[in-house]
Amino acid sequence: MGGVIHKRNKPLQVNPFKLSQPMGATLAFLGVDGCMPLMHGGQGCTSFTKVFFTRHFCEPIAIQTSAVTDAIAVLDGGDYSIVESVRNITKKVTPSLIGLHTTGLPETKGDDIRGVAAQIDYPLVYVNTPDYEGGFESGWALTCKALIEQLVEPAKGVDDNKLVLLPHVSLTPIEVEKIKEFIEGFGFIVLALPDLSTSLDGHLGDKQAALSSGGIAVEDIGRLGDAGLVVSVGDSMQDCGAALLEKNPEMRHHHFPHLQGLEATDALAKLLLAETGFNGPPLDVARWRKRLQDAMLDSHFSLGQSRFLVAAEPDQLAGLCQSLHDAGGRVTAAISTTDSPQLVKVKADKVLVGDLEDAEQLADDYDLIVGNCHCEALAHRLHKGLVLRGFPNWEQVGNALKNDVLYEGGCYFLFEAANTATVTRDMRRGARTL
């Protein structure tokens, strides 16, 4: 069972690591090939998001803004700004889709983006993502649901060889790719929505593109309704699975809270074996399972002597804590950005919806931090070990290729956590000797 969930009633966040819904929506649209995200709000919101993702992925990020000001929001309502923005975008490039999503300013005013979208004669998906509600994870999930509801054609009958993967926002591009390859090893044709594995995976393109390059094609999204299987990963994505089933009730939906650790990966393999009738998994899958078992043994000594604080989005939080728990690590505190049904399943002594001020107040309860680069200053100040995970990570390159999922990624994560624990313990011993 998870720990007791604590919800703080502070009037503000101190040293927050939470991200906004519009940022999650932007990232989801970047998982669609040739899509241009259009953020309906102020220029500052869009500029920050563009810089944020450019630094994290070390890649140019395509995004446009309706450049709404306070005066425009009050006098015009922003409708004209959206129409003009679409006109300006299509003068310069030809996106396969425009992804219109909102920020707090037009949402406070109450702009009718559905009504505006109906006036625009261009492929467009709209989604309401006010930044005063939810967070990064929900912005991604709401956008995925909007893509399904507005683009997927209703269907009858299913192709049992076709599978739709619905990954949560914290899965890196290589993790999405690894999950797709794992499922393809059982004979399925896999389509991920959204799909960052071919758009923000760090590949060297021919030139800097003005649009997102890679990801699922708009045409393929429209044809998702005939898939035999739908696999959603992360509790934030359950509504997306339900939205797909509304397009075709004959689909079979299977949900996984996360795909980190031995037990979760076993559950996915068991499902795929049952669906295909295979006698056993592919040889490389069986081999990686044995490697993970050995990794759990090898890392147990270091992890078993360590206490962890994990700070992350809810779906990622559950997976990270499960992996550490399975290998003997004790997660004394888990801090989530937002509330979620996922939190009741988190393997931790204490689960909080909070910020990094809460982490600082719990400093005596843990030895290592697992979290994004906003945790770095805290770790240095408190002399704690740090394993960098989540958004943003501006201190390291290669974020798109970090893999913590399935048997293979589970090995990598446990080794990194164990090595960090060993170095931290040795440094503390040295400090005491001095």
KEMAR-687811 format. One record per residue (C-alpha): residue in one letter; chain; x, y, z. Coordinates in nm, 4 decimals, padded with zeros to 6 digits. Layout:
# KEMAR-687811
PT r c        x        y        z
PT a A        X        Y        Z
...
This chain:
# KEMAR-687811
PT r c        x        y        z
PT m A  00.0000  00.0000  00.0000
PT g A  00.1059  00.3588 -00.0475
PT g A  00.1691  00.6079  00.2278
PT v A -00.0769  00.8565  00.3738
PT i A -00.1471  01.1375  00.1252
PT h A -00.0894  01.4863  00.2660
PT k A -00.2399  01.7869  00.0878
PT r A -00.0908  02.1170  00.1995
PT n A -00.3102  02.4233  00.2435
PT k A -00.0373  02.6812  00.1877
PT p A -00.1613  02.9993  00.0145
PT l A  00.1271  02.9765 -00.2348
PT q A  00.3992  02.7428 -00.3573
PT v A  00.7553  02.7971 -00.2382
PT n A  01.0259  02.6693 -00.4728
PT p A  00.7761  02.4843 -00.6939
PT f A  00.8635  02.2114 -00.9429
PT k A  00.5131  02.1942 -01.0889
PT l A  00.4618  02.2706 -01.4596
PT s A  00.1517  02.4077 -01.6320
PT q A -00.1210  02.2487 -01.8441
PT p A -00.0374  02.4554 -02.1570
PT m A  00.3181  02.3151 -02.1493
PT g A  00.1837  01.9604 -02.1384
PT a A -00.0476  02.0393 -02.4291
PT t A  00.2405  02.1823 -02.6330
PT l A  00.4475  01.8687 -02.5819
PT a A  00.1558  01.6454 -02.6852
PT f A  00.1058  01.8357 -03.0096
PT l A  00.4794  01.7995 -03.0808
PT g A  00.4143  01.4229 -03.0894
PT v A  00.2061  01.4702 -03.4069
PT d A  00.3965  01.4865 -03.7357
PT g A  00.3917  01.8297 -03.8980
PT c A  00.1804  01.9854 -03.6218
PT m A  00.2124  02.3498 -03.5212
PT p A  00.1163  02.4137 -03.1575
PT l A -00.0631  02.7467 -03.1256
PT m A -00.0766  02.8743 -02.7686
PT h A -00.3659  03.1140 -02.7196
PT g A -00.2300  03.3580 -02.4649
PT g A  00.0447  03.6082 -02.3998
PT q A  00.3789  03.6039 -02.5785
PT g A  00.5614  03.5417 -02.2524
PT c A  00.3821  03.2111 -02.1918
PT t A  00.4804  03.0818 -02.5347
PT s A  00.8364  03.2143 -02.5176
PT f A  00.8955  03.0471 -02.1824
PT t A  00.7592  02.7144 -02.3099
PT k A  00.9733  02.7314 -02.6238
PT v A  01.2912  02.8043 -02.4271
PT f A  01.2026  02.5426 -02.1653
PT f A  01.1731  02.2571 -02.4168
PT t A  01.4626  02.3805 -02.6295
PT r A  01.6926  02.3603 -02.3265
PT h A  01.5572  02.0256 -02.2086
PT f A  01.5715  01.8446 -02.5435
PT c A  01.8605  02.0474 -02.6944
PT e A  01.6441  02.0748 -03.0060
PT p A  01.4665  02.3639 -03.1839
PT i A  01.0995  02.3700 -03.0853
PT a A  00.8253  02.4850 -03.3227
PT i A  00.5466  02.6788 -03.1494
PT q A  00.3388  02.9890 -03.2247
PT t A  00.1340  03.2295 -03.0144
PT s A -00.1821  03.4334 -03.0606
PT a A -00.0023  03.7109 -02.8660
PT v A -00.3042  03.8134 -02.6603
PT t A -00.2547  04.1166 -02.4353
PT d A -00.4692  04.2286 -02.1430
PT a A -00.6380  04.4896 -02.3601
PT i A -00.7078  04.2449 -02.6440
PT a A -00.8458  03.9895 -02.4023
PT v A -01.0948  04.2400 -02.2608
PT l A -01.1959  04.4268 -02.5774
PT d A -01.1768  04.1549 -02.8428
PT g A -01.1937  03.8301 -02.6504
PT g A -00.9060  03.6920 -02.8546
PT d A -01.1125  03.5568 -03.1460
PT y A -00.9483  03.7857 -03.3989
PT s A -00.6037  03.6998 -03.2627
PT i A -00.6596  03.3283 -03.3225
PT v A -00.7873  03.3769 -03.6777
PT e A -00.4988  03.6108 -03.7622
PT s A -00.2458  03.3721 -03.6079
PT v A -00.3709  03.0822 -03.8221
PT r A -00.3575  03.3048 -04.1303
PT n A  00.0013  03.4099 -04.0538
PT i A  00.1122  03.0514 -03.9834
PT t A -00.0298  02.9146 -04.3081
PT k A  00.1300  03.1950 -04.5111
PT k A  00.4756  03.0697 -04.4118
PT v A  00.4370  02.6941 -04.3629
PT t A  00.1850  02.4206 -04.4310
PT p A  00.1291  02.2277 -04.1091
PT s A -00.0599  01.9008 -04.1162
PT l A -00.2487  02.0224 -03.8099
PT i A -00.2722  02.3290 -03.5883
PT g A -00.2944  02.2513 -03.2172
PT l A -00.4844  02.5348 -03.0479
PT h A -00.4589  02.5382 -02.6688
PT t A -00.5306  02.8039 -02.4097
PT t A -00.3587  02.9678 -02.1141
PT g A -00.4991  03.1413 -01.8074
PT l A -00.5671  03.4838 -01.9601
PT p A -00.8213  03.3831 -02.2300
PT e A -00.9697  03.1193 -02.0009
PT t A -01.0340  03.3798 -01.7326
PT k A -01.2053  03.5935 -01.9956
PT g A -01.4026  03.2887 -02.1138
PT d A -01.3011  03.2750 -02.4814
PT d A -01.5057  03.0310 -02.6902
PT i A -01.2241  02.8529 -02.8726
PT r A -01.4629  02.5832 -02.9957
PT g A -01.6675  02.8497 -03.1692
PT v A -01.3569  03.0109 -03.3176
PT a A -01.2258  02.6734 -03.4346
PT a A -01.5503  02.6178 -03.6260
PT q A -01.4806  02.9380 -03.8249
PT i A -01.1326  02.8280 -03.9350
PT d A -01.1087  02.6367 -04.2605
PT y A -00.7917  02.4471 -04.1770
PT p A -00.7187  02.1176 -03.9939
PT l A -00.7238  02.2198 -03.6289
PT v A -00.7669  02.0543 -03.2888
PT y A -00.8604  02.2722 -02.9908
PT v A -00.8279  02.2010 -02.6200
PT n A -00.8913  02.4074 -02.3070
PT t A -00.5820  02.3996 -02.0838
PT p A -00.5989  02.6833 -01.8286
PT d A -00.2749  02.7049 -01.6329
PT y A -00.4579  02.7738 -01.3061
PT e A -00.5886  02.4148 -01.3095
PT g A -00.4192  02.0767 -01.3269
PT g A -00.0592  02.0525 -01.4389
PT f A  00.1853  01.9176 -01.6943
PT e A  00.0415  01.5657 -01.6861
PT s A -00.3222  01.6704 -01.7252
PT g A -00.2391  01.9124 -02.0092
PT w A -00.0868  01.6256 -02.2069
PT a A -00.3791  01.3926 -02.1289
PT l A -00.6460  01.6507 -02.2188
PT t A -00.4732  01.7120 -02.5519
PT c A -00.4496  01.3418 -02.6295
PT k A -00.8217  01.3074 -02.5549
PT a A -00.8994  01.6060 -02.7797
PT l A -00.6982  01.4502 -03.0648
PT i A -00.9012  01.1321 -03.0277
PT e A -01.2399  01.3010 -03.0004
PT q A -01.1836  01.5425 -03.2900
PT l A -00.9786  01.3353 -03.5350
PT v A -01.0444  00.9619 -03.4915
PT e A -01.3153  00.8306 -03.7225
PT p A -01.5777  00.5962 -03.5726
PT a A -01.5278  00.2382 -03.6876
PT k A -01.6815 -00.1082 -03.6807
PT g A -01.4792 -00.4253 -03.6577
PT v A -01.1188 -00.4431 -03.5418
PT d A -00.7757 -00.5439 -03.6654
PT d A -00.6388 -00.7691 -03.3910
PT n A -00.2821 -00.7092 -03.5125
PT k A -00.3121 -00.3338 -03.4550
PT l A -00.2458 -00.1825 -03.1109
PT v A -00.2739  00.1774 -02.9891
PT l A -00.0322  00.2853 -02.7149
PT l A -00.1333  00.5830 -02.4988
PT p A  00.1798  00.6895 -02.3045
PT h A  00.1776  00.9377 -02.0158
PT v A  00.3683  01.2657 -02.0392
PT s A  00.6751  01.1646 -01.8358
PT l A  00.7778  00.8812 -02.0660
PT t A  01.0851  00.9902 -02.2607
PT p A  01.1058  00.9438 -02.6383
PT i A  01.3318  00.6376 -02.6014
PT e A  01.0944  00.4883 -02.3433
PT v A  00.8029  00.5196 -02.5860
PT e A  01.0219  00.3579 -02.8522
PT k A  01.1229  00.0730 -02.6208
PT i A  00.7608  00.0032 -02.5250
PT k A  00.6622  00.0003 -02.8927
PT e A  00.9463 -00.2395 -02.9758
PT f A  00.8580 -00.4634 -02.6792
PT i A  00.4989 -00.4949 -02.8030
PT e A  00.6045 -00.5320 -03.1676
PT g A  00.8158 -00.8302 -03.0599
PT f A  00.4855 -01.0110 -02.9997
PT g A  00.3714 -00.9457 -03.3568
PT f A  00.1648 -00.6270 -03.3198
PT i A  00.1650 -00.3128 -03.5337
PT v A  00.1936 -00.0356 -03.2746
PT l A  00.0853  00.3279 -03.3053
PT a A  00.1512  00.5641 -03.0136
PT l A -00.0549  00.8760 -02.9454
PT p A  00.1142  01.1151 -02.8925
PT d A  00.4448  00.9777 -03.0207
PT l A  00.7638  01.1595 -02.9218
PT s A  00.9817  00.8598 -03.0118
PT t A  01.0388  00.9866 -03.3656
PT s A  00.9992  01.3618 -03.3146
PT l A  01.2027  01.4610 -03.0070
PT d A  01.4329  01.1585 -02.9850
PT g A  01.7485  01.3577 -03.0595
PT h A  01.8002  01.2474 -03.4206
PT l A  01.9989  01.4692 -03.6560
PT g A  01.7645  01.6026 -03.9233
PT d A  01.8527  01.7297 -04.2677
PT k A  01.7840  02.0871 -04.1602
PT q A  01.6116  02.2847 -03.8879
PT a A  01.2413  02.2353 -03.9473
PT a A  00.9757  02.5014 -03.9015
PT l A  00.7299  02.2295 -03.7945
PT s A  00.7442  01.9260 -03.5701
PT s A  00.9256  01.6491 -03.7542
PT g A  00.8295  01.2922 -03.6747
PT g A  00.5538  01.1626 -03.4519
PT i A  00.2256  00.9998 -03.5468
PT a A  00.0728  01.1175 -03.8764
PT v A -00.2650  01.2935 -03.8724
PT e A -00.3951  01.0336 -04.1183
PT d A -00.2942  00.7529 -03.8836
PT i A -00.4749  00.9220 -03.5931
PT g A -00.7913  00.9259 -03.8005
PT r A -00.7636  00.5494 -03.8564
PT l A -00.6996  00.4445 -03.4944
PT g A -01.0617  00.3369 -03.4487
PT d A -01.0116 -00.0098 -03.5944
PT a A -00.7339 -00.1182 -03.3568
PT g A -00.8037 -00.4394 -03.1687
PT l A -00.6111 -00.3389 -02.8567
PT v A -00.5621 -00.0154 -02.6652
PT v A -00.2893  00.0006 -02.3987
PT s A -00.2824  00.3073 -02.1752
PT v A  00.0137  00.3741 -01.9469
PT g A -00.0368  00.6056 -01.6490
PT d A -00.3624  00.6786 -01.4677
PT s A -00.3807  01.0205 -01.6352
PT m A -00.4418  00.8401 -01.9665
PT q A -00.7423  00.6282 -01.8665
PT d A -00.9922  00.8819 -02.0030
PT c A -00.8077  00.8761 -02.3363
PT g A -00.8572  00.5003 -02.3540
PT a A -01.2263  00.5453 -02.2780
PT a A -01.2507  00.8103 -02.5529
PT l A -01.1092  00.5649 -02.8066
PT l A -01.3589  00.2986 -02.7050
PT e A -01.6384  00.5435 -02.7781
PT k A -01.5188  00.5421 -03.1391
PT n A -01.5446  00.1622 -03.1506
PT p A -01.6815 -00.0415 -02.8569
PT e A -01.5296 -00.3579 -03.0037
PT m A -01.1806 -00.2409 -02.9020
PT r A -01.0233 -00.3992 -02.5940
PT h A -00.8673 -00.1546 -02.3492
PT h A -00.5975 -00.2620 -02.1021
PT h A -00.4557 -00.0157 -01.8521
PT f A -00.1217 -00.0078 -01.6687
PT p A -00.0512  00.2471 -01.3917
PT h A  00.3150  00.2420 -01.5048
PT l A  00.5649  00.0104 -01.6747
PT q A  00.8579  00.0297 -01.4342
PT g A  00.9950 -00.2674 -01.2453
PT l A  00.9660 -00.6432 -01.2705
PT e A  00.6017 -00.6855 -01.1715
PT a A  00.4635 -00.4200 -01.4070
PT t A  00.6619 -00.5503 -01.7050
PT d A  00.5572 -00.9063 -01.6248
PT a A  00.1944 -00.7908 -01.6366
PT l A  00.2421 -00.6418 -01.9855
PT a A  00.4186 -00.9547 -02.1108
PT k A  00.1407 -01.1716 -01.9657
PT l A -00.1232 -00.9658 -02.1468
PT l A  00.0602 -00.9884 -02.4788
PT l A  00.1100 -01.3633 -02.4409
PT a A -00.2608 -01.4091 -02.3691
PT e A -00.3611 -01.1954 -02.6688
PT t A -00.1264 -01.3684 -02.9126
PT g A -00.1276 -01.7236 -02.7812
PT f A  00.2545 -01.7363 -02.7903
PT n A  00.4120 -02.0110 -02.5792
PT g A  00.6678 -01.7679 -02.4391
PT p A  00.8141 -01.4197 -02.4842
PT p A  01.0807 -01.3382 -02.7449
PT l A  01.4304 -01.4515 -02.6424
PT d A  01.5626 -01.0980 -02.5909
PT v A  01.2705 -01.0176 -02.3590
PT a A  01.3395 -01.3271 -02.1487
PT r A  01.7090 -01.2374 -02.1354
PT w A  01.6412 -00.8817 -02.0167
PT r A  01.4114 -01.0169 -01.7460
PT k A  01.6986 -01.2223 -01.6086
PT r A  01.9255 -00.9173 -01.6259
PT l A  01.6766 -00.7132 -01.4255
PT q A  01.6543 -00.9869 -01.1634
PT d A  02.0318 -00.9826 -01.1346
PT a A  02.0352 -00.6010 -01.1240
PT m A  01.7931 -00.6091 -00.8322
PT l A  02.0304 -00.8401 -00.6462
PT d A  02.3412 -00.6377 -00.7346
PT s A  02.1889 -00.3038 -00.6329
PT h A  02.0066 -00.4288 -00.3240
PT f A  02.2933 -00.3678 -00.0810
PT s A  02.3404 -00.0013 -00.1770
PT l A  01.9707  00.0774 -00.2150
PT g A  01.8756 -00.1081  00.1005
PT q A  02.0940  00.1264  00.3065
PT s A  01.9458  00.4404  00.1516
PT r A  01.6403  00.6550  00.2141
PT f A  01.4894  00.8337 -00.0855
PT l A  01.2788  01.1392 -00.1554
PT v A  01.1151  01.1270 -00.4985
PT a A  00.9582  01.4381 -00.6578
PT a A  00.7757  01.3935 -00.9879
PT e A  00.4509  01.3972 -01.1838
PT p A  00.2055  01.1411 -01.0366
PT d A  00.2412  00.8704 -01.3041
PT q A  00.6200  00.8886 -01.3043
PT l A  00.6246  00.9082 -00.9250
PT a A  00.4447  00.5745 -00.8951
PT g A  00.6880  00.3993 -01.1300
PT l A  01.0053  00.5366 -00.9747
PT c A  00.8941  00.4535 -00.6206
PT q A  00.7931  00.1014 -00.7247
PT s A  01.1346  00.0330 -00.8806
PT l A  01.3191  00.1532 -00.5708
PT h A  01.0869 -00.0368 -00.3366
PT d A  01.1286 -00.3631 -00.5300
PT a A  01.5084 -00.3457 -00.4966
PT g A  01.5028 -00.2737 -00.1217
PT g A  01.5172  00.1059 -00.1262
PT r A  01.3010  00.2917  00.1215
PT v A  01.1132  00.5923 -00.0145
PT t A  01.0472  00.7953  00.2987
PT a A  00.8733  01.0771  00.1114
PT a A  00.7170  01.1152 -00.2320
PT i A  00.6131  01.4628 -00.3481
PT s A  00.3699  01.5000 -00.6365
PT t A  00.3040  01.8106 -00.8432
PT t A -00.0742  01.7592 -00.8414
PT d A -00.3366  01.5328 -00.6893
PT s A -00.4153  01.2078 -00.8707
PT p A -00.5790  00.8685 -00.8067
PT q A -00.2306  00.7311 -00.8758
PT l A -00.1008  00.8606 -00.5421
PT v A -00.2809  00.5980 -00.3320
PT k A -00.0661  00.3325 -00.5029
PT v A  00.2697  00.5040 -00.4508
PT k A  00.5170  00.2902 -00.2520
PT a A  00.6323  00.5490  00.0021
PT d A  00.6075  00.6150  00.3743
PT k A  00.4616  00.9599  00.3117
PT v A  00.3000  01.1011 -00.0027
PT l A  00.2560  01.4782 -00.0407
PT v A  00.1081  01.7098 -00.2983
PT g A  00.3497  01.9958 -00.2553
PT d A  00.6720  02.1719 -00.3520
PT l A  01.0431  02.1735 -00.2766
PT e A  00.9926  02.3725  00.0435
PT d A  00.8279  02.0551  00.1739
PT a A  01.1347  01.8597  00.0620
PT e A  01.3598  02.0944  00.2560
PT q A  01.1520  02.0606  00.5710
PT l A  01.1865  01.6801  00.5474
PT a A  01.5654  01.6961  00.5046
PT d A  01.6400  01.4664  00.7995
PT d A  01.4248  01.1876  00.6544
PT y A  01.6199  01.1025  00.3368
PT d A  01.9681  01.0599  00.1906
PT l A  01.9018  01.0878 -00.1844
PT i A  01.6672  01.2877 -00.4053
PT v A  01.5155  01.1646 -00.7312
PT g A  01.3745  01.4632 -00.9194
PT n A  01.4242  01.7281 -01.1864
PT c A  01.7053  01.9827 -01.2033
PT h A  01.5159  02.2244 -00.9756
PT c A  01.6196  01.9800 -00.7006
PT e A  01.9901  02.0327 -00.7716
PT a A  02.0409  02.3431 -00.5555
PT l A  01.8491  02.1743 -00.2740
PT a A  02.0642  01.8601 -00.2980
PT h A  02.3878  02.0618 -00.2894
PT r A  02.2748  02.2732  00.0027
PT l A  02.1619  01.9730  00.2065
PT h A  02.4501  01.7471  00.0923
PT k A  02.2164  01.4876 -00.0550
PT g A  02.2698  01.2566 -00.3498
PT l A  02.0716  01.3398 -00.6645
PT v A  01.9364  01.1240 -00.9470
PT l A  01.7997  01.3576 -01.2155
PT r A  01.4611  01.2581 -01.3581
PT g A  01.1626  01.4399 -01.5078
PT f A  01.1112  01.7865 -01.6587
PT p A  01.3181  01.9943 -01.6762
PT n A  01.6718  01.8622 -01.6843
PT w A  01.8897  02.1470 -01.8033
PT e A  02.2079  02.0102 -01.6451
PT q A  02.2565  01.7004 -01.8610
PT v A  02.2395  01.6165 -02.2303
PT g A  02.0691  01.3065 -02.3639
PT n A  01.7400  01.3384 -02.1772
PT a A  01.5481  01.1957 -02.4707
PT l A  01.7465  00.8712 -02.4449
PT k A  01.7087  00.8039 -02.0705
PT n A  01.5286  00.4744 -02.0244
PT d A  01.3771  00.3554 -01.6950
PT v A  01.0945  00.1333 -01.8231
PT l A  01.0445 -00.2388 -01.8805
PT y A  01.3137 -00.4927 -01.7907
PT e A  01.5963 -00.3124 -01.9737
PT g A  01.5290  00.0361 -01.8410
PT g A  01.4738 -00.1033 -01.4936
PT c A  01.8355 -00.2245 -01.4933
PT y A  01.9689  00.1156 -01.5957
PT f A  01.7677  00.3034 -01.3331
PT l A  01.8621  00.0721 -01.0455
PT f A  02.2318  00.0852 -01.1374
PT e A  02.2286  00.4666 -01.1549
PT a A  02.0438  00.4970 -00.8234
PT a A  02.2724  00.2426 -00.6537
PT n A  02.5899  00.4078 -00.7840
PT t A  02.4682  00.7488 -00.6688
PT a A  02.3847  00.6041 -00.3271
PT t A  02.7340  00.4541 -00.2974
PT v A  02.9082  00.7797 -00.3955
PT t A  02.6911  00.9788 -00.1533
PT r A  02.7640  00.7393  00.1299
PT d A  03.1396  00.7487  00.0612
PT m A  03.1400  01.1296  00.0522
PT r A  02.9663  01.1432  00.3888
PT r A  03.2158  00.9020  00.5381
PT g A  03.5000  01.1143  00.4048
PT a A  03.3443  01.4297  00.5480
PT r A  03.3112  01.2661  00.8908
PT t A  03.6762  01.1516  00.8770
PT l A  03.7916  01.5067  00.8057
